[in-house]
Amino acid sequence: MIDYHDLIGEKVKVVDKDGDIFVGPIISYEVGIMEDLDYDSIGIQVGEGYYIGIPIPDIVSCEVLED
């Protein structure tokens, strides 16, 4: 199991359960219980000033990329 919290700041390539691919640095780790959710999620910066939140159960693969 991947500890996504340790990957904050790393550039990653994430594929979700729908086959969507997101590339960028992980900028946040949200704990689901803090928002009454049953899952945690990560935030990936996908553009200048933009990020997407991805629920961890939806992640199929995560690859750390070299800069």
Secondary structure, DSSP 8 states (H G I E B T S, - for coil): ---GGGGTT-EEEEEETT--EEEEEEEEEE-GGGGT-SS-EEEEEEETTEEEEEEGGGEEEEEE---
